[in-house]
């Protein structure tokens, strides 16, 4: 008698949710790693020697840029990904990469203008760092199978 009753299987919802969570964390880490890699190239290959040394400059700027990156990731990348996937379910990877690059690049410039008034060259470098990090993050987040259902 018990064999005739169907067993409820919730197995499909959990792996799907876990795949999305893993993808979000992987994308956050990939964008952060790209940000630090570009920052390291800029600091360690630049001219002159900072007052706190190259390692100290990398540590200080790495912490500051990392903090702003994670705030931007939570405020821009996650909602932006869901909005793009909900309204444009067939959005190609270049669309996600462009959205990530533009949104993170512009937010880096806005953060710089809010915190202090840097020269134009620093704004360009900050915008480029943000654009690289956002592009990589949304590229990784948009790769693989689509895990968002359109209802």
C-alpha positions in Angstrom: 0.0 0.0 0.0 2.8 2.4 0.8 4.4 1.6 -2.5 1.5 3.0 -4.4 1.8 6.5 -3.0 4.2 8.9 -4.8 7.1 10.1 -2.8 7.4 13.9 -2.8 10.7 14.9 -4.4 12.0 18.3 -3.6 15.4 17.4 -5.0 15.2 19.7 -8.0 14.7 22.9 -6.1 17.7 22.6 -3.8 20.4 21.8 -6.3 19.1 24.6 -8.5 19.3 27.1 -5.6 22.7 25.8 -4.6 24.0 26.2 -8.1 22.9 29.8 -8.1 24.5 30.5 -4.8 27.7 28.9 -5.9 27.7 30.9 -9.1 27.2 34.2 -7.2 30.1 33.5 -4.9 32.3 32.3 -7.7 31.5 35.4 -9.7 32.2 37.6 -6.7 35.6 35.9 -6.2 36.5 36.1 -9.9 35.8 39.8 -10.1 37.7 40.4 -6.9 40.7 38.4 -8.2 40.6 40.3 -11.5 40.5 43.6 -9.6 43.5 42.7 -7.4 45.4 41.4 -10.4 45.1 44.6 -12.4 45.8 46.6 -9.3 49.0 44.6 -8.6 50.1 45.2 -12.2 49.5 48.9 -11.9 51.3 49.2 -8.6 54.3 46.9 -9.1 55.0 48.1 -12.6 54.6 51.8 -12.0 57.2 54.4 -11.9 58.4 55.9 -8.6 58.3 54.4 -5.2 55.3 55.0 -2.9 56.1 56.3 0.6 54.9 53.1 2.2 56.5 50.9 -0.3 54.9 48.9 -3.2 53.7 46.1 -0.9 52.2 48.6 1.5 50.5 50.5 -1.3 49.1 47.3 -2.7 47.8 46.3 0.8 46.2 49.6 1.5 44.7 50.1 -1.9 43.7 46.5 -2.2 41.7 46.7 1.1 40.0 49.9 0.0 39.2 48.8 -3.5 38.0 45.4 -2.2 35.6 47.0 0.2 34.1 49.2 -2.5 34.0 46.2 -4.9 32.0 44.1 -2.5 29.5 46.9 -1.9 29.2 47.4 -5.6 28.8 43.7 -6.2 25.9 43.5 -3.7 24.2 46.7 -4.9 24.8 46.3 -8.7 25.8 42.9 -9.9 23.3 40.7 -8.1 20.2 42.8 -8.7 21.4 43.7 -12.2 21.9 40.0 -13.1 18.4 39.1 -11.9 16.8 42.1 -13.7 18.6 41.4 -17.0 17.8 37.7 -16.8 14.1 38.3 -15.9 13.5 40.9 -18.6 15.9 39.6 -21.2 16.1 35.8 -20.6 18.2 35.3 -23.8 20.6 38.1 -23.0 24.0 37.1 -24.4 27.2 37.2 -22.4 28.4 40.4 -24.1 25.3 42.1 -22.8 26.1 41.0 -19.2 29.8 41.9 -19.6 28.9 45.3 -21.0 26.4 45.9 -18.1 29.0 44.9 -15.5 31.8 47.0 -17.0 29.7 50.1 -17.4 27.9 49.9 -14.1 31.0 49.1 -12.1 33.2 51.6 -14.0 30.7 54.4 -13.4 30.2 53.5 -9.8 34.0 53.6 -9.2 34.0 57.1 -10.6 31.1 58.1 -8.4 32.7 56.6 -5.3 35.9 58.5 -6.1 34.0 61.8 -6.5 32.1 61.2 -3.3 35.1 60.3 -1.2 37.5 63.0 -2.5 38.2 65.0 -5.6 40.9 63.1 -7.4 42.5 64.2 -10.6 41.2 63.0 -14.0 43.9 60.4 -14.3 42.9 58.7 -11.0 39.3 58.7 -12.1 40.2 56.9 -15.3 42.2 54.3 -13.5 39.5 53.8 -10.9 36.9 53.5 -13.6 39.0 51.0 -15.6 39.6 48.9 -12.4 35.9 48.8 -11.8 35.1 48.0 -15.4 37.4 45.0 -15.4 36.1 43.7 -12.1 32.4 44.1 -13.1 32.9 42.6 -16.5 34.6 39.5 -15.1 32.1 39.2 -12.3 29.1 39.3 -14.7 30.8 37.1 -17.3 31.3 34.4 -14.7 27.8 34.9 -13.2 26.2 34.6 -16.7 28.1 31.5 -17.7 26.6 28.1 -17.5 23.0 27.0 -17.6 20.3 29.5 -16.8 19.1 28.9 -13.2 16.4 31.5 -13.1 12.9 30.6 -14.0 10.8 33.0 -15.9 7.3 33.1 -14.5 
